[in-house]
Amino acid sequence: MAHLQERLAAEELGELGVRAELRAGAVALTGTVPSAQCRDAVLRLAREELAGLTVHTDVVVAETTRPDHAEEL
């Protein structure tokens, strides 16, 4: 898991918003990324680094589009 964290931080992603934790014999990836492409890259790296382990993912993409309507308070 440490190698995965290092690769996430060091490679072109520079992704520090994703955490990898060992939970009940499986690895849980959690966090928020800026795009679907970034999420796909994180999952690809996880498959490479954690081959043979069960991986559960809860990595969400941050919404960066403009609102389509005004918020009612």
Predicted model as a PDB file, atoms N, CA, C, CB and O in Angstrom, pLDDT in the B-factor column:
MODEL        1                                                                  
ATOM      1  N   MET A   1       0.820  -1.190   0.000  1.00 74.00           N  
ATOM      2  CA  MET A   1       0.000   0.000   0.000  1.00 74.00           C  
ATOM      3  C   MET A   1       0.864   1.253   0.000  1.00 74.00           C  
ATOM      4  CB  MET A   1      -0.933  -0.002   1.198  1.00 74.00           C  
ATOM      5  O   MET A   1       0.486   2.272  -0.578  1.00 74.00           O  
ATOM      6  N   ALA A   2       2.015   1.178   0.643  1.00 78.00           N  
ATOM      7  CA  ALA A   2       2.899   2.345   0.667  1.00 78.00           C  
ATOM      8  C   ALA A   2       3.396   2.673  -0.737  1.00 78.00           C  
ATOM      9  CB  ALA A   2       4.091   2.100   1.608  1.00 78.00           C  
ATOM     10  O   ALA A   2       3.528   3.846  -1.088  1.00 78.00           O  
ATOM     11  N   HIS A   3       3.672   1.651  -1.541  1.00 77.00           N  
ATOM     12  CA  HIS A   3       4.114   1.897  -2.922  1.00 77.00           C  
ATOM     13  C   HIS A   3       3.019   2.581  -3.724  1.00 77.00           C  
ATOM     14  CB  HIS A   3       4.520   0.579  -3.606  1.00 77.00           C  
ATOM     15  O   HIS A   3       3.305   3.460  -4.537  1.00 77.00           O  
ATOM     16  N   LEU A   4       1.777   2.193  -3.507  1.00 78.00           N  
ATOM     17  CA  LEU A   4       0.656   2.829  -4.203  1.00 78.00           C  
ATOM     18  C   LEU A   4       0.580   4.308  -3.817  1.00 78.00           C  
ATOM     19  CB  LEU A   4      -0.684   2.108  -3.869  1.00 78.00           C  
ATOM     20  O   LEU A   4       0.464   5.164  -4.693  1.00 78.00           O  
ATOM     21  N   GLN A   5       0.644   4.616  -2.530  1.00 77.00           N  
ATOM     22  CA  GLN A   5       0.588   6.005  -2.072  1.00 77.00           C  
ATOM     23  C   GLN A   5       1.730   6.822  -2.673  1.00 77.00           C  
ATOM     24  CB  GLN A   5       0.644   6.067  -0.535  1.00 77.00           C  
ATOM     25  O   GLN A   5       1.532   7.968  -3.074  1.00 77.00           O  
ATOM     26  N   GLU A   6       2.927   6.230  -2.735  1.00 78.00           N  
ATOM     27  CA  GLU A   6       4.075   6.924  -3.308  1.00 78.00           C  
ATOM     28  C   GLU A   6       3.861   7.205  -4.790  1.00 78.00           C  
ATOM     29  CB  GLU A   6       5.349   6.103  -3.108  1.00 78.00           C  
ATOM     30  O   GLU A   6       4.145   8.306  -5.262  1.00 78.00           O  
ATOM     31  N   ARG A   7       3.356   6.205  -5.532  1.00 76.00           N  
ATOM     32  CA  ARG A   7       3.124   6.397  -6.967  1.00 76.00           C  
ATOM     33  C   ARG A   7       2.038   7.427  -7.219  1.00 76.00           C  
ATOM     34  CB  ARG A   7       2.746   5.075  -7.628  1.00 76.00           C  
ATOM     35  O   ARG A   7       2.148   8.225  -8.149  1.00 76.00           O  
ATOM     36  N   LEU A   8       0.998   7.422  -6.409  1.00 76.00           N  
ATOM     37  CA  LEU A   8      -0.063   8.414  -6.584  1.00 76.00           C  
ATOM     38  C   LEU A   8       0.467   9.826  -6.395  1.00 76.00           C  
ATOM     39  CB  LEU A   8      -1.205   8.152  -5.604  1.00 76.00           C  
ATOM     40  O   LEU A   8       0.079  10.743  -7.121  1.00 76.00           O  
ATOM     41  N   ALA A   9       1.345  10.000  -5.430  1.00 75.00           N  
ATOM     42  CA  ALA A   9       1.883  11.328  -5.140  1.00 75.00           C  
ATOM     43  C   ALA A   9       2.984  11.738  -6.116  1.00 75.00           C  
ATOM     44  CB  ALA A   9       2.418  11.368  -3.724  1.00 75.00           C  
ATOM     45  O   ALA A   9       3.114  12.920  -6.432  1.00 75.00           O  
ATOM     46  N   ALA A  10       3.776  10.782  -6.597  1.00 74.00           N  
ATOM     47  CA  ALA A  10       4.961  11.112  -7.374  1.00 74.00           C  
ATOM     48  C   ALA A  10       4.730  11.197  -8.875  1.00 74.00           C  
ATOM     49  CB  ALA A  10       6.010  10.113  -7.106  1.00 74.00           C  
ATOM     50  O   ALA A  10       5.393  11.987  -9.546  1.00 74.00           O  
ATOM     51  N   GLU A  11       3.824  10.418  -9.414  1.00 65.00           N  
ATOM     52  CA  GLU A  11       3.660  10.383 -10.862  1.00 65.00           C  
ATOM     53  C   GLU A  11       2.925  11.622 -11.349  1.00 65.00           C  
ATOM     54  CB  GLU A  11       2.909   9.118 -11.288  1.00 65.00           C  
ATOM     55  O   GLU A  11       2.665  12.543 -10.575  1.00 65.00           O  
ATOM     56  N   GLU A  12       2.594  11.641 -12.625  1.00 63.00           N  
ATOM     57  CA  GLU A  12       1.967  12.808 -13.233  1.00 63.00           C  
ATOM     58  C   GLU A  12       0.659  13.200 -12.554  1.00 63.00           C  
ATOM     59  CB  GLU A  12       1.717  12.548 -14.691  1.00 63.00           C  
ATOM     60  O   GLU A  12       0.214  14.341 -12.678  1.00 63.00           O  
ATOM     61  N   LEU A  13       0.052  12.277 -11.849  1.00 64.00           N  
ATOM     62  CA  LEU A  13      -1.197  12.585 -11.145  1.00 64.00           C  
ATOM     63  C   LEU A  13      -0.976  13.582 -10.020  1.00 64.00           C  
ATOM     64  CB  LEU A  13      -1.818  11.312 -10.587  1.00 64.00           C  
ATOM     65  O   LEU A  13      -1.733  14.542  -9.879  1.00 64.00           O  
ATOM     66  N   GLY A  14       0.054  13.358  -9.223  1.00 67.00           N  
ATOM     67  CA  GLY A  14       0.273  14.185  -8.046  1.00 67.00           C  
ATOM     68  C   GLY A  14      -0.945  14.153  -7.138  1.00 67.00           C  
ATOM     69  O   GLY A  14      -1.287  15.156  -6.512  1.00 67.00           O  
ATOM     70  N   GLU A  15      -1.598  13.002  -7.069  1.00 66.00           N  
ATOM     71  CA  GLU A  15      -2.880  12.883  -6.377  1.00 66.00           C  
ATOM     72  C   GLU A  15      -2.669  12.558  -4.902  1.00 66.00           C  
ATOM     73  CB  GLU A  15      -3.751  11.806  -7.039  1.00 66.00           C  
ATOM     74  O   GLU A  15      -2.224  11.464  -4.555  1.00 66.00           O  
ATOM     75  N   LEU A  16      -2.991  13.511  -4.048  1.00 69.00           N  
ATOM     76  CA  LEU A  16      -2.862  13.307  -2.613  1.00 69.00           C  
ATOM     77  C   LEU A  16      -4.215  13.174  -1.932  1.00 69.00           C  
ATOM     78  CB  LEU A  16      -2.087  14.446  -1.995  1.00 69.00           C  
ATOM     79  O   LEU A  16      -4.280  12.967  -0.721  1.00 69.00           O  
ATOM     80  N   GLY A  17      -5.293  13.289  -2.694  1.00 77.00           N  
ATOM     81  CA  GLY A  17      -6.633  13.233  -2.121  1.00 77.00           C  
ATOM     82  C   GLY A  17      -7.214  11.844  -2.030  1.00 77.00           C  
ATOM     83  O   GLY A  17      -8.387  11.691  -1.689  1.00 77.00           O  
ATOM     84  N   VAL A  18      -6.416  10.815  -2.328  1.00 83.00           N  
ATOM     85  CA  VAL A  18      -6.894   9.436  -2.264  1.00 83.00           C  
ATOM     86  C   VAL A  18      -6.120   8.710  -1.185  1.00 83.00           C  
ATOM     87  CB  VAL A  18      -6.744   8.716  -3.636  1.00 83.00           C  
ATOM     88  O   VAL A  18      -4.893   8.791  -1.118  1.00 83.00           O  
ATOM     89  N   ARG A  19      -6.860   7.991  -0.330  1.00 84.00           N  
ATOM     90  CA  ARG A  19      -6.249   7.229   0.761  1.00 84.00           C  
ATOM     91  C   ARG A  19      -6.447   5.747   0.512  1.00 84.00           C  
ATOM     92  CB  ARG A  19      -6.847   7.635   2.131  1.00 84.00           C  
ATOM     93  O   ARG A  19      -7.477   5.331  -0.017  1.00 84.00           O  
ATOM     94  N   ALA A  20      -5.469   4.958   0.890  1.00 83.00           N  
ATOM     95  CA  ALA A  20      -5.557   3.502   0.831  1.00 83.00           C  
ATOM     96  C   ALA A  20      -5.427   2.984   2.258  1.00 83.00           C  
ATOM     97  CB  ALA A  20      -4.449   2.885  -0.111  1.00 83.00           C  
ATOM     98  O   ALA A  20      -4.447   3.264   2.949  1.00 83.00           O  
ATOM     99  N   GLU A  21      -6.435   2.222   2.688  1.00 86.00           N  
ATOM    100  CA  GLU A  21      -6.430   1.685   4.050  1.00 86.00           C  
ATOM    101  C   GLU A  21      -6.738   0.196   4.014  1.00 86.00           C  
ATOM    102  CB  GLU A  21      -7.453   2.429   4.945  1.00 86.00           C  
ATOM    103  O   GLU A  21      -7.530  -0.264   3.191  1.00 86.00           O  
ATOM    104  N   LEU A  22      -6.115  -0.547   4.903  1.00 85.00           N  
ATOM    105  CA  LEU A  22      -6.386  -1.964   5.037  1.00 85.00           C  
ATOM    106  C   LEU A  22      -7.575  -2.137   5.965  1.00 85.00           C  
ATOM    107  CB  LEU A  22      -5.144  -2.731   5.566  1.00 85.00           C  
ATOM    108  O   LEU A  22      -7.554  -1.695   7.114  1.00 85.00           O  
ATOM    109  N   ARG A  23      -8.623  -2.792   5.445  1.00 82.00           N  
ATOM    110  CA  ARG A  23      -9.847  -3.010   6.229  1.00 82.00           C  
ATOM    111  C   ARG A  23     -10.314  -4.439   6.044  1.00 82.00           C  
ATOM    112  CB  ARG A  23     -10.965  -2.015   5.815  1.00 82.00           C  
ATOM    113  O   ARG A  23     -10.670  -4.838   4.936  1.00 82.00           O  
ATOM    114  N   ALA A  24     -10.316  -5.203   7.105  1.00 83.00           N  
ATOM    115  CA  ALA A  24     -10.836  -6.575   7.112  1.00 83.00           C  
ATOM    116  C   ALA A  24     -10.234  -7.416   5.989  1.00 83.00           C  
ATOM    117  CB  ALA A  24     -12.358  -6.562   6.988  1.00 83.00           C  
ATOM    118  O   ALA A  24     -10.952  -8.137   5.297  1.00 83.00           O  
ATOM    119  N   GLY A  25      -8.925  -7.324   5.809  1.00 82.00           N  
ATOM    120  CA  GLY A  25      -8.254  -8.143   4.813  1.00 82.00           C  
ATOM    121  C   GLY A  25      -8.354  -7.645   3.384  1.00 82.00           C  
ATOM    122  O   GLY A  25      -7.867  -8.312   2.471  1.00 82.00           O  
ATOM    123  N   ALA A  26      -8.967  -6.500   3.163  1.00 88.00           N  
ATOM    124  CA  ALA A  26      -9.068  -5.908   1.827  1.00 88.00           C  
ATOM    125  C   ALA A  26      -8.554  -4.478   1.903  1.00 88.00           C  
ATOM    126  CB  ALA A  26     -10.542  -5.949   1.289  1.00 88.00           C  
ATOM    127  O   ALA A  26      -8.425  -3.908   2.986  1.00 88.00           O  
ATOM    128  N   VAL A  27      -8.263  -3.910   0.745  1.00 88.00           N  
ATOM    129  CA  VAL A  27      -7.799  -2.535   0.678  1.00 88.00           C  
ATOM    130  C   VAL A  27      -8.968  -1.653   0.265  1.00 88.00           C  
ATOM    131  CB  VAL A  27      -6.606  -2.388  -0.311  1.00 88.00           C  
ATOM    132  O   VAL A  27      -9.679  -1.963  -0.692  1.00 88.00           O  
ATOM    133  N   ALA A  28      -9.166  -0.562   0.980  1.00 89.00           N  
ATOM    134  CA  ALA A  28     -10.219   0.400   0.658  1.00 89.00           C  
ATOM    135  C   ALA A  28      -9.575   1.681   0.159  1.00 89.00           C  
ATOM    136  CB  ALA A  28     -11.126   0.680   1.893  1.00 89.00           C  
ATOM    137  O   ALA A  28      -8.764   2.293   0.854  1.00 89.00           O  
ATOM    138  N   LEU A  29      -9.946   2.086  -1.062  1.00 89.00           N  
ATOM    139  CA  LEU A  29      -9.494   3.355  -1.620  1.00 89.00           C  
ATOM    140  C   LEU A  29     -10.621   4.363  -1.461  1.00 89.00           C  
ATOM    141  CB  LEU A  29      -9.072   3.207  -3.121  1.00 89.00           C  
ATOM    142  O   LEU A  29     -11.743   4.116  -1.904  1.00 89.00           O  
ATOM    143  N   THR A  30     -10.335   5.486  -0.836  1.00 90.00           N  
ATOM    144  CA  THR A  30     -11.345   6.521  -0.642  1.00 90.00           C  
ATOM    145  C   THR A  30     -10.754   7.875  -0.997  1.00 90.00           C  
ATOM    146  CB  THR A  30     -11.872   6.519   0.814  1.00 90.00           C  
ATOM    147  O   THR A  30      -9.543   8.081  -0.916  1.00 90.00           O  
ATOM    148  N   GLY A  31     -11.625   8.791  -1.391  1.00 88.00           N  
ATOM    149  CA  GLY A  31     -11.173  10.141  -1.660  1.00 88.00           C  
ATOM    150  C   GLY A  31     -11.916  10.784  -2.810  1.00 88.00           C  
ATOM    151  O   GLY A  31     -12.878  10.231  -3.344  1.00 88.00           O  
ATOM    152  N   THR A  32     -11.448  11.968  -3.181  1.00 87.00           N  
ATOM    153  CA  THR A  32     -12.059  12.761  -4.240  1.00 87.00           C  
ATOM    154  C   THR A  32     -10.978  13.158  -5.233  1.00 87.00           C  
ATOM    155  CB  THR A  32     -12.778  14.019  -3.664  1.00 87.00           C  
ATOM    156  O   THR A  32      -9.880  13.560  -4.848  1.00 87.00           O  
ATOM    157  N   VAL A  33     -11.302  13.040  -6.516  1.00 86.00           N  
ATOM    158  CA  VAL A  33     -10.376  13.417  -7.585  1.00 86.00           C  
ATOM    159  C   VAL A  33     -11.052  14.441  -8.486  1.00 86.00           C  
ATOM    160  CB  VAL A  33      -9.923  12.170  -8.406  1.00 86.00           C  
ATOM    161  O   VAL A  33     -12.278  14.552  -8.472  1.00 86.00           O  
ATOM    162  N   PRO A  34     -10.275  15.200  -9.278  1.00 84.00           N  
ATOM    163  CA  PRO A  34     -10.858  16.271 -10.085  1.00 84.00           C  
ATOM    164  C   PRO A  34     -11.544  15.834 -11.376  1.00 84.00           C  
ATOM    165  CB  PRO A  34      -9.807  17.233 -10.422  1.00 84.00           C  
ATOM    166  O   PRO A  34     -12.323  16.604 -11.938  1.00 84.00           O  
ATOM    167  N   SER A  35     -11.275  14.613 -11.867  1.00 85.00           N  
ATOM    168  CA  SER A  35     -11.870  14.206 -13.144  1.00 85.00           C  
ATOM    169  C   SER A  35     -12.024  12.695 -13.221  1.00 85.00           C  
ATOM    170  CB  SER A  35     -11.020  14.704 -14.314  1.00 85.00           C  
ATOM    171  O   SER A  35     -11.413  11.951 -12.455  1.00 85.00           O  
ATOM    172  N   ALA A  36     -12.854  12.259 -14.162  1.00 87.00           N  
ATOM    173  CA  ALA A  36     -13.049  10.827 -14.384  1.00 87.00           C  
ATOM    174  C   ALA A  36     -11.761  10.184 -14.885  1.00 87.00           C  
ATOM    175  CB  ALA A  36     -14.191  10.586 -15.389  1.00 87.00           C  
ATOM    176  O   ALA A  36     -11.469   9.039 -14.539  1.00 87.00           O  
ATOM    177  N   GLN A  37     -10.986  10.906 -15.695  1.00 88.00           N  
ATOM    178  CA  GLN A  37      -9.715  10.384 -16.180  1.00 88.00           C  
ATOM    179  C   GLN A  37      -8.738  10.155 -15.030  1.00 88.00           C  
ATOM    180  CB  GLN A  37      -9.106  11.340 -17.206  1.00 88.00           C  
ATOM    181  O   GLN A  37      -7.996   9.173 -15.022  1.00 88.00           O  
ATOM    182  N   CYS A  38      -8.745  11.057 -14.072  1.00 86.00           N  
ATOM    183  CA  CYS A  38      -7.886  10.919 -12.897  1.00 86.00           C  
ATOM    184  C   CYS A  38      -8.318   9.699 -12.078  1.00 86.00           C  
ATOM    185  CB  CYS A  38      -7.934  12.206 -12.027  1.00 86.00           C  
ATOM    186  O   CYS A  38      -7.473   8.935 -11.610  1.00 86.00           O  
ATOM    187  N   ARG A  39      -9.627   9.515 -11.904  1.00 89.00           N  
ATOM    188  CA  ARG A  39     -10.131   8.346 -11.175  1.00 89.00           C  
ATOM    189  C   ARG A  39      -9.701   7.064 -11.876  1.00 89.00           C  
ATOM    190  CB  ARG A  39     -11.673   8.398 -11.051  1.00 89.00           C  
ATOM    191  O   ARG A  39      -9.276   6.114 -11.219  1.00 89.00           O  
ATOM    192  N   ASP A  40      -9.807   7.026 -13.210  1.00 90.00           N  
ATOM    193  CA  ASP A  40      -9.404   5.845 -13.961  1.00 90.00           C  
ATOM    194  C   ASP A  40      -7.919   5.556 -13.777  1.00 90.00           C  
ATOM    195  CB  ASP A  40      -9.726   6.025 -15.441  1.00 90.00           C  
ATOM    196  O   ASP A  40      -7.524   4.398 -13.639  1.00 90.00           O  
ATOM    197  N   ALA A  41      -7.094   6.603 -13.775  1.00 87.00           N  
ATOM    198  CA  ALA A  41      -5.653   6.433 -13.577  1.00 87.00           C  
ATOM    199  C   ALA A  41      -5.351   5.909 -12.176  1.00 87.00           C  
ATOM    200  CB  ALA A  41      -4.918   7.762 -13.813  1.00 87.00           C  
ATOM    201  O   ALA A  41      -4.480   5.057 -12.006  1.00 87.00           O  
ATOM    202  N   VAL A  42      -6.066   6.414 -11.173  1.00 87.00           N  
ATOM    203  CA  VAL A  42      -5.883   5.934  -9.798  1.00 87.00           C  
ATOM    204  C   VAL A  42      -6.242   4.455  -9.706  1.00 87.00           C  
ATOM    205  CB  VAL A  42      -6.744   6.759  -8.808  1.00 87.00           C  
ATOM    206  O   VAL A  42      -5.513   3.676  -9.091  1.00 87.00           O  
ATOM    207  N   LEU A  43      -7.347   4.067 -10.307  1.00 88.00           N  
ATOM    208  CA  LEU A  43      -7.768   2.662 -10.256  1.00 88.00           C  
ATOM    209  C   LEU A  43      -6.795   1.763 -11.017  1.00 88.00           C  
ATOM    210  CB  LEU A  43      -9.183   2.508 -10.833  1.00 88.00           C  
ATOM    211  O   LEU A  43      -6.547   0.630 -10.604  1.00 88.00           O  
ATOM    212  N   ARG A  44      -6.241   2.261 -12.125  1.00 88.00           N  
ATOM    213  CA  ARG A  44      -5.248   1.488 -12.885  1.00 88.00           C  
ATOM    214  C   ARG A  44      -3.994   1.262 -12.036  1.00 88.00           C  
ATOM    215  CB  ARG A  44      -4.879   2.218 -14.210  1.00 88.00           C  
ATOM    216  O   ARG A  44      -3.470   0.150 -11.977  1.00 88.00           O  
ATOM    217  N   LEU A  45      -3.523   2.320 -11.383  1.00 86.00           N  
ATOM    218  CA  LEU A  45      -2.354   2.180 -10.515  1.00 86.00           C  
ATOM    219  C   LEU A  45      -2.633   1.219  -9.362  1.00 86.00           C  
ATOM    220  CB  LEU A  45      -1.932   3.545  -9.967  1.00 86.00           C  
ATOM    221  O   LEU A  45      -1.768   0.426  -8.991  1.00 86.00           O  
ATOM    222  N   ALA A  46      -3.817   1.286  -8.805  1.00 86.00           N  
ATOM    223  CA  ALA A  46      -4.176   0.389  -7.698  1.00 86.00           C  
ATOM    224  C   ALA A  46      -4.161  -1.061  -8.159  1.00 86.00           C  
ATOM    225  CB  ALA A  46      -5.564   0.750  -7.130  1.00 86.00           C  
ATOM    226  O   ALA A  46      -3.674  -1.933  -7.441  1.00 86.00           O  
ATOM    227  N   ARG A  47      -4.691  -1.328  -9.352  1.00 86.00           N  
ATOM    228  CA  ARG A  47      -4.677  -2.702  -9.873  1.00 86.00           C  
ATOM    229  C   ARG A  47      -3.246  -3.190 -10.066  1.00 86.00           C  
ATOM    230  CB  ARG A  47      -5.448  -2.787 -11.206  1.00 86.00           C  
ATOM    231  O   ARG A  47      -2.945  -4.350  -9.787  1.00 86.00           O  
ATOM    232  N   GLU A  48      -2.363  -2.312 -10.542  1.00 86.00           N  
ATOM    233  CA  GLU A  48      -0.967  -2.693 -10.750  1.00 86.00           C  
ATOM    234  C   GLU A  48      -0.254  -2.968  -9.427  1.00 86.00           C  
ATOM    235  CB  GLU A  48      -0.233  -1.598 -11.518  1.00 86.00           C  
ATOM    236  O   GLU A  48       0.408  -3.995  -9.279  1.00 86.00           O  
ATOM    237  N   GLU A  49      -0.387  -2.067  -8.481  1.00 84.00           N  
ATOM    238  CA  GLU A  49       0.348  -2.161  -7.219  1.00 84.00           C  
ATOM    239  C   GLU A  49      -0.233  -3.198  -6.256  1.00 84.00           C  
ATOM    240  CB  GLU A  49       0.369  -0.814  -6.548  1.00 84.00           C  
ATOM    241  O   GLU A  49       0.501  -3.796  -5.470  1.00 84.00           O  
ATOM    242  N   LEU A  50      -1.537  -3.407  -6.316  1.00 84.00           N  
ATOM    243  CA  LEU A  50      -2.197  -4.277  -5.340  1.00 84.00           C  
ATOM    244  C   LEU A  50      -2.713  -5.558  -5.969  1.00 84.00           C  
ATOM    245  CB  LEU A  50      -3.341  -3.542  -4.676  1.00 84.00           C  
ATOM    246  O   LEU A  50      -3.706  -6.124  -5.512  1.00 84.00           O  
ATOM    247  N   ALA A  51      -2.044  -6.013  -7.013  1.00 85.00           N  
ATOM    248  CA  ALA A  51      -2.462  -7.231  -7.720  1.00 85.00           C  
ATOM    249  C   ALA A  51      -2.578  -8.390  -6.726  1.00 85.00           C  
ATOM    250  CB  ALA A  51      -1.454  -7.586  -8.859  1.00 85.00           C  
ATOM    251  O   ALA A  51      -1.681  -8.617  -5.913  1.00 85.00           O  
ATOM    252  N   GLY A  52      -3.678  -9.108  -6.802  1.00 86.00           N  
ATOM    253  CA  GLY A  52      -3.902 -10.245  -5.917  1.00 86.00           C  
ATOM    254  C   GLY A  52      -4.661  -9.902  -4.646  1.00 86.00           C  
ATOM    255  O   GLY A  52      -5.078 -10.806  -3.921  1.00 86.00           O  
ATOM    256  N   LEU A  53      -4.851  -8.628  -4.358  1.00 87.00           N  
ATOM    257  CA  LEU A  53      -5.606  -8.217  -3.176  1.00 87.00           C  
ATOM    258  C   LEU A  53      -6.998  -7.747  -3.587  1.00 87.00           C  
ATOM    259  CB  LEU A  53      -4.861  -7.098  -2.411  1.00 87.00           C  
ATOM    260  O   LEU A  53      -7.193  -7.256  -4.698  1.00 87.00           O  
ATOM    261  N   THR A  54      -7.943  -7.899  -2.702  1.00 90.00           N  
ATOM    262  CA  THR A  54      -9.286  -7.374  -2.934  1.00 90.00           C  
ATOM    263  C   THR A  54      -9.259  -5.875  -2.685  1.00 90.00           C  
ATOM    264  CB  THR A  54     -10.343  -8.078  -2.020  1.00 90.00           C  
ATOM    265  O   THR A  54      -8.794  -5.423  -1.639  1.00 90.00           O  
ATOM    266  N   VAL A  55      -9.761  -5.102  -3.650  1.00 88.00           N  
ATOM    267  CA  VAL A  55      -9.749  -3.650  -3.543  1.00 88.00           C  
ATOM    268  C   VAL A  55     -11.181  -3.133  -3.651  1.00 88.00           C  
ATOM    269  CB  VAL A  55      -8.844  -3.015  -4.640  1.00 88.00           C  
ATOM    270  O   VAL A  55     -11.880  -3.427  -4.621  1.00 88.00           O  
ATOM    271  N   HIS A  56     -11.612  -2.369  -2.661  1.00 90.00           N  
ATOM    272  CA  HIS A  56     -12.913  -1.699  -2.677  1.00 90.00           C  
ATOM    273  C   HIS A  56     -12.654  -0.222  -2.930  1.00 90.00           C  
ATOM    274  CB  HIS A  56     -13.707  -1.923  -1.327  1.00 90.00           C  
ATOM    275  O   HIS A  56     -11.772   0.372  -2.309  1.00 90.00           O  
ATOM    276  N   THR A  57     -13.419   0.372  -3.839  1.00 87.00           N  
ATOM    277  CA  THR A  57     -13.173   1.771  -4.166  1.00 87.00           C  
ATOM    278  C   THR A  57     -14.378   2.645  -3.859  1.00 87.00           C  
ATOM    279  CB  THR A  57     -12.799   1.908  -5.626  1.00 87.00           C  
ATOM    280  O   THR A  57     -15.522   2.283  -4.132  1.00 87.00           O  
ATOM    281  N   ASP A  58     -14.092   3.782  -3.294  1.00 89.00           N  
ATOM    282  CA  ASP A  58     -15.077   4.828  -3.066  1.00 89.00           C  
ATOM    283  C   ASP A  58     -14.399   6.149  -3.424  1.00 89.00           C  
ATOM    284  CB  ASP A  58     -15.608   4.824  -1.572  1.00 89.00           C  
ATOM    285  O   ASP A  58     -14.282   7.056  -2.600  1.00 89.00           O  
ATOM    286  N   VAL A  59     -13.957   6.227  -4.683  1.00 90.00           N  
ATOM    287  CA  VAL A  59     -13.284   7.414  -5.193  1.00 90.00           C  
ATOM    288  C   VAL A  59     -14.291   8.170  -6.040  1.00 90.00           C  
ATOM    289  CB  VAL A  59     -11.997   7.048  -6.017  1.00 90.00           C  
ATOM    290  O   VAL A  59     -14.784   7.649  -7.041  1.00 90.00           O  
ATOM    291  N   VAL A  60     -14.593   9.390  -5.644  1.00 88.00           N  
ATOM    292  CA  VAL A  60     -15.607  10.182  -6.336  1.00 88.00           C  
ATOM    293  C   VAL A  60     -14.958  11.321  -7.115  1.00 88.00           C  
ATOM    294  CB  VAL A  60     -16.633  10.739  -5.336  1.00 88.00           C  
ATOM    295  O   VAL A  60     -13.863  11.779  -6.788  1.00 88.00           O  
ATOM    296  N   VAL A  61     -15.660  11.763  -8.150  1.00 89.00           N  
ATOM    297  CA  VAL A  61     -15.194  12.869  -8.976  1.00 89.00           C  
ATOM    298  C   VAL A  61     -15.848  14.149  -8.468  1.00 89.00           C  
ATOM    299  CB  VAL A  61     -15.519  12.628 -10.488  1.00 89.00           C  
ATOM    300  O   VAL A  61     -17.068  14.207  -8.312  1.00 89.00           O  
ATOM    301  N   ALA A  62     -15.038  15.171  -8.209  1.00 85.00           N  
ATOM    302  CA  ALA A  62     -15.556  16.461  -7.750  1.00 85.00           C  
ATOM    303  C   ALA A  62     -16.333  17.117  -8.883  1.00 85.00           C  
ATOM    304  CB  ALA A  62     -14.403  17.389  -7.261  1.00 85.00           C  
ATOM    305  O   ALA A  62     -15.885  17.109 -10.030  1.00 85.00           O  
ATOM    306  N   GLU A  63     -17.456  17.666  -8.580  1.00 76.00           N  
ATOM    307  CA  GLU A  63     -18.281  18.360  -9.571  1.00 76.00           C  
ATOM    308  C   GLU A  63     -17.713  19.748  -9.802  1.00 76.00           C  
ATOM    309  CB  GLU A  63     -19.766  18.442  -9.112  1.00 76.00           C  
ATOM    310  O   GLU A  63     -17.654  20.562  -8.880  1.00 76.00           O  
ATOM    311  N   THR A  64     -17.292  20.019 -11.035  1.00 75.00           N  
ATOM    312  CA  THR A  64     -16.678  21.312 -11.324  1.00 75.00           C  
ATOM    313  C   THR A  64     -17.455  22.123 -12.351  1.00 75.00           C  
ATOM    314  CB  THR A  64     -15.272  21.111 -11.809  1.00 75.00           C  
ATOM    315  O   THR A  64     -16.987  23.168 -12.802  1.00 75.00           O  
ATOM    316  N   THR A  65     -18.638  21.647 -12.722  1.00 76.00           N  
ATOM    317  CA  THR A  65     -19.429  22.393 -13.701  1.00 76.00           C  
ATOM    318  C   THR A  65     -20.233  23.479 -12.996  1.00 76.00           C  
ATOM    319  CB  THR A  65     -20.369  21.446 -14.487  1.00 76.00           C  
ATOM    320  O   THR A  65     -20.493  23.409 -11.794  1.00 76.00           O  
ATOM    321  N   ARG A  66     -20.615  24.472 -13.769  1.00 78.00           N  
ATOM    322  CA  ARG A  66     -21.423  25.558 -13.223  1.00 78.00           C  
ATOM    323  C   ARG A  66     -22.825  25.048 -12.899  1.00 78.00           C  
ATOM    324  CB  ARG A  66     -21.493  26.745 -14.215  1.00 78.00           C  
ATOM    325  O   ARG A  66     -23.315  24.147 -13.579  1.00 78.00           O  
ATOM    326  N   PRO A  67     -23.475  25.594 -11.887  1.00 76.00           N  
ATOM    327  CA  PRO A  67     -24.844  25.200 -11.588  1.00 76.00           C  
ATOM    328  C   PRO A  67     -25.763  25.563 -12.753  1.00 76.00           C  
ATOM    329  CB  PRO A  67     -25.328  25.869 -10.287  1.00 76.00           C  
ATOM    330  O   PRO A  67     -25.537  26.563 -13.434  1.00 76.00           O  
ATOM    331  N   ASP A  68     -26.797  24.753 -12.984  1.00 80.00           N  
ATOM    332  CA  ASP A  68     -27.717  25.046 -14.078  1.00 80.00           C  
ATOM    333  C   ASP A  68     -28.938  25.855 -13.635  1.00 80.00           C  
ATOM    334  CB  ASP A  68     -28.172  23.758 -14.712  1.00 80.00           C  
ATOM    335  O   ASP A  68     -29.771  26.247 -14.452  1.00 80.00           O  
ATOM    336  N   HIS A  69     -29.025  26.099 -12.317  1.00 82.00           N  
ATOM    337  CA  HIS A  69     -30.120  26.912 -11.798  1.00 82.00           C  
ATOM    338  C   HIS A  69     -29.709  27.546 -10.472  1.00 82.00           C  
ATOM    339  CB  HIS A  69     -31.401  26.060 -11.621  1.00 82.00           C  
ATOM    340  O   HIS A  69     -28.754  27.113  -9.827  1.00 82.00           O  
ATOM    341  N   ALA A  70     -30.448  28.576 -10.082  1.00 85.00           N  
ATOM    342  CA  ALA A  70     -30.163  29.259  -8.829  1.00 85.00           C  
ATOM    343  C   ALA A  70     -30.608  28.398  -7.650  1.00 85.00           C  
ATOM    344  CB  ALA A  70     -30.858  30.633  -8.790  1.00 85.00           C  
ATOM    345  O   ALA A  70     -31.589  27.660  -7.738  1.00 85.00           O  
ATOM    346  N   GLU A  71     -29.886  28.502  -6.572  1.00 82.00           N  
ATOM    347  CA  GLU A  71     -30.240  27.770  -5.363  1.00 82.00           C  
ATOM    348  C   GLU A  71     -31.343  28.516  -4.623  1.00 82.00           C  
ATOM    349  CB  GLU A  71     -29.002  27.575  -4.452  1.00 82.00           C  
ATOM    350  O   GLU A  71     -31.258  29.728  -4.420  1.00 82.00           O  
ATOM    351  N   GLU A  72     -32.372  27.789  -4.224  1.00 84.00           N  
ATOM    352  CA  GLU A  72     -33.451  28.416  -3.462  1.00 84.00           C  
ATOM    353  C   GLU A  72     -33.190  28.203  -1.977  1.00 84.00           C  
ATOM    354  CB  GLU A  72     -34.842  27.838  -3.871  1.00 84.00           C  
ATOM    355  O   GLU A  72     -32.952  27.085  -1.520  1.00 84.00           O  
ATOM    356  N   LEU A  73     -33.241  29.312  -1.236  1.00 83.00           N  
ATOM    357  CA  LEU A  73     -32.998  29.235   0.214  1.00 83.00           C  
ATOM    358  C   LEU A  73     -34.273  29.395   0.979  1.00 83.00           C  
ATOM    359  CB  LEU A  73     -32.002  30.291   0.658  1.00 83.00           C  
ATOM    360  O   LEU A  73     -34.263  29.359   2.209  1.00 83.00           O  
TER     361      LEU A  73                                                      
ENDMDL                                                                          
END                                                                             
